[in-house]
């Protein structure tokens, strides 16, 4: 699991490097002066100063390998000769173990736009679908060491989850059930949950998943459009017939209550027939006025 790496302020490291280099040059200058002044060659004192200067240079070099700069919303994953040494998430300049390898991991929120996929829905109809996934890395250890490339892993798993969720629902439901077009929010929530299960192994947290494109495939788009139009016409006709029957019944009841005319069964049938024809017809009814017989 991810753990914090030991660290101290990087400015202390810079100060140590500066002091080491200054002392090393001071020892080299003393060595050069004492060697020039001595006539009997290099003595033990001069040799000690030279060795001390070399050690200070080596110390400064080792201290340089401990300095690391971490940007905001980024992390540095440290490895010490193949062993995980911890993660630095706090932004700033820090001093860690020497000779540690580091790998930068972004902790920022990112978007992944999937390609437009051609998938079969639960009824076998080919549809075109695409989604956007909003995610961020929350465990740098898993993102670096549990998967080979977490960005490619997110891409492949997102497309796999999108195909799997799409295959559970029809594009459009004509019976009132769940569908991709009619229940986009529920489908997006289910997609986000499945993505979270798939991407948790890579230390990735899925913040949101939304469908960005949804349409029938080109080869069946025309036929499905006709089916939708037929369903809409059928629903409208059903509503019109229900209203027309109610209006005809109301007209008969009003006439009988007012007792303005006496209607036998045959006249009631004719009136209902005329009212239904006028109300249900696609076109405006052309009234025919009976003016009586001329003879």
KAGITA-V161718 format. One record per residue. RES is the residue in one small letter. PSI is psi in degrees with one decimal (999 if undefined). Layout:
BEGIN
res: {RES:RES}
psi: {PSI:PSI}
END
This chain:
BEGIN
res: {x:x:x:x:x:x:x:x:x:x:x:x:x:x:x:x:x:x:x:x:x:x:x:x:x:x:x:x:x:x:x:x:x:x:x:x:x:x:x:x:x:x:x:x:x:x:x:x:x:x:x:x:x:x:x:x:x:x:x:x:x:x:x:x:x:x:x:x:x:x:x:x:x:x:x:x:x:x:x:x:x:x:x:x:x:x:x:x:x:x:x:x:x:x:x:x:x:x:x:x:x:x:x:x:x:x:x:x:x:x:x:x:x:x:x:x:x:x:x:x:x:x:x:x:x:x:x:x:x:x:x:x:x:x:x:x:x:x:x:x:x:x:x:x:x:x:x:x:x:x:x:x:x:x:x:x:x:x:x:x:x:x:x:x:x:x:x:x:x:x:x:x:x:x:x:x:x:x:x:x:x:x:x:x:x:x:x:x:x:x:x:x:x:x:x:x:x:x:x:x:x:x:x:x:x:x:x:x:x:x:x:x:x:x:x:x:x:x:x:x:x:x:x:x:x:x:x:x:x:x:x:x:x:x:x:x:x:x:x:x:x:x:x:x:x:x:x:x:x:x:x:x:x:x:x:x:x:x:x:x:x:x:x:x:x:x:x:x:x:x:x:x:x:x:x:x:x:x:x:x:x:x:x:x:x:x:x:x:x:x:x:x:x:x:x}
psi: {162.7:140.1:157.4:141.7:145.9:139.7:154.9:172.0:135.2:-23.2:-33.3:-37.9:-42.7:-40.2:-40.6:-40.7:-44.7:-44.8:-40.8:-43.4:-40.7:-45.0:-36.4:-44.2:-35.7:-42.8:-37.4:-39.1:-43.9:-38.7:-43.4:-41.7:-43.8:-33.3:-38.3:-32.0:-29.2:140.4:-11.2:17.9:-165.8:125.3:-178.9:-33.6:-45.1:-39.1:-37.2:-40.1:-38.2:-44.2:-39.8:-38.1:-42.1:-40.1:-37.2:-38.7:-41.8:-40.1:-42.0:-39.9:-42.3:-39.1:-31.4:-32.4:-8.4:-11.5:128.8:139.6:126.2:123.3:160.1:139.6:35.6:161.7:149.0:117.8:120.7:137.9:133.0:98.1:50.4:-2.2:132.8:123.5:-0.6:176.4:137.6:117.0:-23.1:131.9:148.6:-166.5:128.4:161.2:120.3:-162.6:144.7:154.9:30.2:133.8:146.8:145.6:130.0:133.7:126.9:131.6:9.9:156.8:131.2:157.5:143.2:117.1:114.9:158.6:159.6:115.7:146.5:113.6:153.0:132.1:-173.8:-22.9:0.5:6.0:130.1:129.4:158.7:130.3:148.2:158.4:161.0:134.7:126.1:121.7:167.2:154.3:128.4:-15.8:102.3:-30.6:-47.6:-38.7:-30.9:-41.7:-21.5:-20.9:157.3:-47.5:105.9:-28.8:-45.0:-34.0:-42.5:-41.7:-48.7:-44.1:-32.0:-45.0:-36.5:-45.2:-36.9:-42.4:-40.9:-43.6:-38.2:-35.1:-5.7:-18.2:154.2:159.2:-46.3:137.6:124.3:2.7:5.1:5.7:-170.8:144.5:161.7:-37.9:-36.8:-19.5:57.7:-37.3:-44.1:-40.7:-40.6:-38.9:-42.2:-37.8:-41.5:-39.7:-43.2:-37.8:-39.9:-39.6:-38.2:-34.9:-3.9:-27.6:-23.4:8.7:30.0:135.4:122.3:117.5:-36.8:150.2:128.1:144.8:130.3:-16.3:133.0:117.8:156.5:150.4:156.7:-36.7:-20.6:4.6:-41.5:-44.2:-40.7:-31.5:-40.5:-37.4:-41.9:-41.4:-41.0:-39.7:-40.6:-41.2:-41.6:-43.6:-39.5:-40.6:-40.7:-43.2:-39.6:-43.4:-43.4:-42.1:-39.1:-41.9:-41.4:-40.9:-39.5:-41.8:-41.4:-37.8:-43.5:-43.9:-40.0:-42.4:-39.8:-36.6:-41.0:-19.8:36.0:-34.2:153.4:119.4:122.3:-178.5:-38.4:-42.1:-35.9:-42.4:-42.5:-41.4:-43.9:-40.4:-46.2:-41.2:-42.5:-40.2:-40.4:-35.0:-33.3:-18.7:147.0:-35.8:163.2:135.1:141.9:104.5:143.9:119.1:125.8:112.0:5.1:174.9:143.3:-14.4:999}
END
